Amino acid sequence: MELIGALLTCSFFCLFPTSNRDAKHLPMINFDHLFSCLYETNDEKMENKIKCIIHYFERICSHMPTGLVSFERKVLPLEDVALCVTYPKADSWSKSATPLCHFEVHRSGLIEDQSKEALEVDFANRG
């Protein structure tokens, strides 16, 4: 958990080197673009992202969470590939008759307080 806080702090203060990131096809990790968007356009969404990050710093400074954090990125191919699942059509969910498995939605609280194998979904980048 401390490592996540340290990485986020370095990004917030733009401490990661930026040279050769494009050549290596690496995304920018520093938050300078976040600050420049706020300055150039006075974008309320960007301001709220910064407030969210500062709130996170306040929380971890008052009490460092314990536990395990894991990341997984799943990408489906755009075209049909043998033995591979592809993106569903746009209307496939609305036309599907397959029942969903049992799940619970919690609109408040912390993921750390939920039962094992909880999933947290973040829609922060939605416009």
Backbone as CSV, one residue per row, in Angstrom:
resi,resn,N_x,N_y,N_z,CA_x,CA_y,CA_z,C_x,C_y,C_z
1,MET,0.823,-1.187,0.000,0.000,0.000,0.000,0.873,1.259,0.000
2,GLU,1.988,1.205,0.748,2.879,2.370,0.757,3.462,2.619,-0.624
3,LEU,3.755,1.542,-1.357,4.322,1.685,-2.702,3.343,2.388,-3.637
4,ILE,2.069,2.071,-3.531,1.062,2.731,-4.366,1.019,4.219,-4.036
5,GLY,1.039,4.550,-2.749,1.064,5.954,-2.347,2.309,6.665,-2.854
6,ALA,3.455,5.987,-2.790,4.710,6.594,-3.256,4.686,6.815,-4.768
7,LEU,4.192,5.838,-5.514,4.108,5.990,-6.975,3.175,7.125,-7.360
8,LEU,2.041,7.210,-6.693,1.085,8.273,-6.971,1.669,9.640,-6.608
9,THR,2.407,9.706,-5.512,3.051,10.957,-5.106,4.075,11.395,-6.147
10,CYS,4.891,10.462,-6.625,5.878,10.798,-7.656,5.193,11.279,-8.930
11,SER,4.090,10.660,-9.299,3.342,11.108,-10.478,2.762,12.494,-10.253
12,PHE,2.214,12.724,-9.064,1.595,14.003,-8.730,2.605,15.147,-8.827
13,PHE,3.833,14.898,-8.339,4.868,15.929,-8.375,5.739,15.848,-9.634
14,CYS,5.328,15.031,-10.613,6.006,14.935,-11.921,7.488,14.582,-11.765
15,LEU,7.783,13.559,-10.965,9.161,13.183,-10.676,9.701,12.074,-11.568
16,PHE,8.863,11.454,-12.371,9.341,10.369,-13.227,10.000,10.940,-14.480
17,PRO,11.079,10.315,-14.947,11.726,10.804,-16.171,10.785,10.675,-17.370
18,THR,10.886,11.627,-18.271,9.994,11.623,-19.434,10.722,11.316,-20.738
19,SER,12.044,11.328,-20.739,12.771,11.100,-21.986,12.597,9.662,-22.470
20,ASN,12.450,9.512,-23.760,12.338,8.218,-24.465,11.066,7.433,-24.147
21,ARG,10.092,8.011,-23.471,8.840,7.271,-23.191,8.091,7.010,-24.495
22,ASP,8.067,7.997,-25.394,7.386,7.816,-26.677,8.071,6.758,-27.519
23,ALA,9.392,6.759,-27.528,10.145,5.787,-28.322,9.890,4.360,-27.848
24,LYS,9.618,4.210,-26.572,9.367,2.884,-26.003,7.871,2.572,-25.930
25,HIS,7.034,3.463,-26.480,5.574,3.311,-26.495,4.997,3.201,-25.088
26,LEU,5.551,3.987,-24.170,5.061,4.002,-22.793,4.183,5.233,-22.588
27,PRO,3.062,5.083,-21.901,2.224,6.259,-21.635,2.911,7.181,-20.632
28,MET,2.521,8.443,-20.646,3.066,9.397,-19.687,2.506,9.049,-18.301
29,ILE,3.365,9.094,-17.303,2.942,8.728,-15.956,2.826,9.951,-15.049
30,ASN,3.524,11.027,-15.390,3.446,12.251,-14.586,2.110,12.947,-14.807
31,PHE,1.716,13.745,-13.823,0.416,14.423,-13.876,0.493,15.832,-14.446
32,ASP,1.597,16.185,-15.099,1.707,17.535,-15.638,0.595,17.848,-16.630
33,HIS,0.169,16.842,-17.400,-0.940,17.059,-18.348,-2.244,17.365,-17.608
34,LEU,-2.421,16.768,-16.449,-3.609,17.023,-15.638,-3.626,18.478,-15.167
35,PHE,-2.476,18.951,-14.701,-2.390,20.334,-14.235,-2.506,21.324,-15.393
36,SER,-1.911,20.993,-16.540,-1.972,21.926,-17.666,-3.401,22.041,-18.200
37,CYS,-4.147,20.944,-18.218,-5.550,21.005,-18.653,-6.360,21.884,-17.712
38,LEU,-6.075,21.795,-16.440,-6.780,22.611,-15.458,-6.465,24.092,-15.668
39,TYR,-5.206,24.374,-15.930,-4.783,25.764,-16.108,-5.300,26.341,-17.429
40,GLU,-5.206,25.560,-18.504,-5.569,26.062,-19.828,-7.074,26.188,-20.039
41,THR,-7.855,25.251,-19.526,-9.292,25.233,-19.827,-10.185,25.417,-18.612
42,ASN,-9.594,25.443,-17.422,-10.391,25.527,-16.195,-11.462,24.438,-16.171
43,ASP,-11.047,23.224,-16.527,-11.936,22.072,-16.646,-12.332,21.546,-15.266
44,GLU,-13.629,21.549,-14.971,-14.121,21.102,-13.670,-13.828,19.624,-13.434
45,LYS,-13.871,18.803,-14.497,-13.571,17.377,-14.348,-12.130,17.176,-13.891
46,MET,-11.203,17.942,-14.470,-9.796,17.828,-14.079,-9.602,18.312,-12.636
47,GLU,-10.297,19.374,-12.277,-10.227,19.877,-10.908,-10.711,18.809,-9.932
48,ASN,-11.783,18.112,-10.268,-12.309,17.056,-9.397,-11.357,15.870,-9.314
49,LYS,-10.644,15.568,-10.396,-9.653,14.491,-10.339,-8.534,14.852,-9.367
50,ILE,-8.089,16.101,-9.413,-7.040,16.543,-8.491,-7.552,16.496,-7.056
51,LYS,-8.783,16.926,-6.828,-9.370,16.857,-5.482,-9.434,15.418,-4.987
52,CYS,-9.764,14.502,-5.872,-9.841,13.084,-5.513,-8.464,12.562,-5.098
53,ILE,-7.443,12.925,-5.854,-6.080,12.482,-5.532,-5.636,13.063,-4.191
54,ILE,-5.912,14.335,-3.962,-5.542,14.965,-2.686,-6.292,14.311,-1.527
55,HIS,-7.559,13.982,-1.742,-8.325,13.274,-0.710,-7.688,11.919,-0.408
56,TYR,-7.215,11.222,-1.462,-6.531,9.943,-1.253,-5.289,10.145,-0.393
57,PHE,-4.494,11.193,-0.687,-3.308,11.476,0.117,-3.690,11.735,1.573
58,GLU,-4.765,12.497,1.788,-5.217,12.777,3.154,-5.578,11.480,3.877
59,ARG,-6.254,10.577,3.177,-6.665,9.310,3.800,-5.476,8.439,4.146
60,ILE,-4.521,8.286,3.225,-3.399,7.391,3.524,-2.442,7.999,4.533
61,CYS,-2.422,9.334,4.637,-1.576,9.967,5.652,-2.169,9.798,7.048
62,SER,-3.489,9.766,7.143,-4.115,9.591,8.453,-4.164,8.124,8.866
63,HIS,-4.274,7.219,7.892,-4.312,5.784,8.197,-3.982,5.002,6.929
64,MET,-2.798,4.390,6.920,-2.383,3.611,5.753,-3.200,2.325,5.690
65,PRO,-3.919,2.082,4.589,-4.696,0.846,4.477,-3.778,-0.376,4.445
66,THR,-4.331,-1.500,4.848,-3.595,-2.757,4.770,-4.294,-3.640,3.753
67,GLY,-3.630,-4.642,3.305,-4.247,-5.574,2.373,-3.423,-5.732,1.116
68,LEU,-4.058,-6.246,0.119,-3.404,-6.575,-1.142,-4.121,-5.853,-2.276
69,VAL,-3.349,-5.303,-3.180,-3.911,-4.663,-4.367,-3.432,-5.435,-5.578
70,SER,-4.347,-5.773,-6.450,-3.958,-6.448,-7.690,-4.580,-5.714,-8.863
71,PHE,-3.908,-5.764,-9.972,-4.370,-5.123,-11.184,-4.438,-6.155,-12.285
72,GLU,-5.460,-6.061,-13.083,-5.582,-6.950,-14.226,-6.260,-6.177,-15.343
73,ARG,-5.682,-6.223,-16.508,-6.272,-5.560,-17.657,-6.658,-6.632,-18.656
74,LYS,-7.908,-6.612,-19.051,-8.387,-7.585,-20.027,-8.763,-6.840,-21.291
75,VAL,-8.260,-7.306,-22.399,-8.536,-6.691,-23.689,-9.048,-7.763,-24.633
76,LEU,-10.177,-7.489,-25.236,-10.734,-8.408,-26.217,-10.324,-7.964,-27.613
77,PRO,-9.987,-8.895,-28.496,-9.602,-8.497,-29.854,-10.796,-7.944,-30.629
78,LEU,-10.512,-7.026,-31.543,-11.571,-6.427,-32.355,-12.074,-7.372,-33.434
79,GLU,-11.211,-8.233,-33.932,-11.621,-9.134,-35.012,-11.654,-10.578,-34.518
80,ASP,-12.329,-11.427,-35.272,-12.408,-12.838,-34.908,-11.036,-13.493,-35.027
81,VAL,-10.646,-14.161,-33.959,-9.398,-14.903,-33.929,-9.744,-16.290,-33.407
82,ALA,-9.197,-17.306,-34.022,-9.503,-18.675,-33.612,-9.235,-18.864,-32.123
83,LEU,-10.158,-19.525,-31.444,-10.070,-19.839,-30.020,-9.964,-18.592,-29.136
84,CYS,-10.538,-17.504,-29.574,-10.451,-16.271,-28.801,-11.814,-15.590,-28.776
85,VAL,-12.153,-14.996,-27.650,-13.410,-14.266,-27.515,-13.221,-12.874,-28.113
86,THR,-14.231,-12.377,-28.823,-14.130,-11.053,-29.420,-15.123,-10.097,-28.758
87,TYR,-15.030,-8.826,-29.100,-15.969,-7.834,-28.582,-17.391,-8.214,-28.971
88,PRO,-18.339,-8.091,-28.056,-19.737,-8.339,-28.435,-20.259,-7.178,-29.281
89,LYS,-21.292,-7.436,-30.054,-21.939,-6.378,-30.833,-22.580,-5.389,-29.869
90,ALA,-22.833,-4.178,-30.340,-23.341,-3.103,-29.485,-24.663,-3.465,-28.806
91,ASP,-25.518,-4.195,-29.485,-26.829,-4.504,-28.909,-26.908,-5.904,-28.280
92,SER,-25.792,-6.580,-28.145,-25.828,-7.961,-27.651,-26.339,-8.052,-26.215
93,TRP,-25.998,-7.076,-25.363,-26.456,-7.131,-23.976,-27.966,-6.952,-23.885
94,SER,-28.503,-6.035,-24.654,-29.947,-5.793,-24.573,-30.752,-6.939,-25.169
95,LYS,-30.173,-7.697,-26.091,-30.872,-8.821,-26.721,-30.624,-10.150,-26.015
96,SER,-29.687,-10.185,-25.090,-29.314,-11.431,-24.439,-30.406,-11.918,-23.496
97,ALA,-30.657,-13.233,-23.505,-31.603,-13.859,-22.587,-30.863,-14.658,-21.505
98,THR,-29.539,-14.618,-21.529,-28.735,-15.344,-20.558,-28.786,-14.630,-19.206
99,PRO,-29.159,-15.336,-18.141,-29.233,-14.686,-16.827,-27.832,-14.389,-16.284
100,LEU,-27.723,-13.319,-15.531,-26.463,-12.977,-14.886,-26.305,-13.794,-13.610
101,CYS,-25.077,-13.976,-13.187,-24.849,-14.643,-11.904,-25.251,-13.685,-10.785
102,HIS,-25.393,-14.204,-9.572,-25.767,-13.386,-8.423,-24.643,-12.399,-8.113
103,PHE,-24.999,-11.148,-7.878,-24.017,-10.155,-7.467,-24.691,-9.102,-6.598
104,GLU,-23.885,-8.373,-5.856,-24.374,-7.301,-4.996,-23.700,-6.001,-5.409
105,VAL,-24.443,-4.911,-5.343,-23.895,-3.596,-5.645,-23.933,-2.765,-4.371
106,HIS,-22.779,-2.206,-4.011,-22.680,-1.325,-2.857,-22.281,0.051,-3.369
107,ARG,-23.143,1.025,-3.187,-22.876,2.366,-3.696,-21.992,3.188,-2.765
108,SER,-21.763,2.708,-1.559,-20.928,3.453,-0.623,-20.052,2.469,0.131
109,GLY,-19.110,2.995,0.873,-18.207,2.157,1.647,-16.882,1.974,0.942
110,LEU,-16.017,1.226,1.564,-14.680,0.980,1.038,-14.572,-0.461,0.563
111,ILE,-13.801,-0.693,-0.474,-13.635,-2.062,-0.965,-12.962,-2.925,0.104
112,GLU,-12.128,-2.305,0.944,-11.454,-3.048,2.003,-12.442,-3.622,3.013
113,ASP,-13.626,-3.014,3.111,-14.628,-3.464,4.076,-15.573,-4.518,3.508
114,GLN,-15.430,-4.851,2.235,-16.315,-5.815,1.591,-15.778,-7.228,1.782
115,SER,-16.607,-8.188,1.421,-16.207,-9.593,1.554,-15.076,-9.915,0.585
116,LYS,-14.523,-11.113,0.723,-13.436,-11.533,-0.159,-13.873,-11.492,-1.617
117,GLU,-12.889,-11.282,-2.467,-13.069,-11.271,-3.916,-14.066,-10.221,-4.385
118,ALA,-14.052,-9.074,-3.722,-14.896,-7.962,-4.161,-14.244,-7.309,-5.369
119,LEU,-15.038,-6.686,-6.179,-14.560,-6.010,-7.376,-14.960,-4.554,-7.289
120,GLU,-14.018,-3.666,-7.537,-14.315,-2.236,-7.531,-14.229,-1.743,-8.962
121,VAL,-15.232,-1.010,-9.374,-15.276,-0.474,-10.733,-15.159,1.027,-10.656
122,ASP,-14.277,1.579,-11.458,-14.015,3.025,-11.451,-14.411,3.613,-12.796
123,PHE,-15.367,4.529,-12.774,-15.822,5.189,-13.993,-15.358,6.638,-14.012
124,ALA,-14.216,6.922,-13.382,-13.744,8.299,-13.245,-13.444,8.961,-14.583
125,ASN,-13.117,8.193,-15.601,-12.761,8.791,-16.881,-13.944,8.952,-17.821
126,ARG,-15.131,8.683,-17.364,-16.323,8.864,-18.202,-16.715,10.315,-18.200
127,GLY,-17.093,10.836,-19.361,-17.422,12.255,-19.517,-18.714,12.616,-19.014
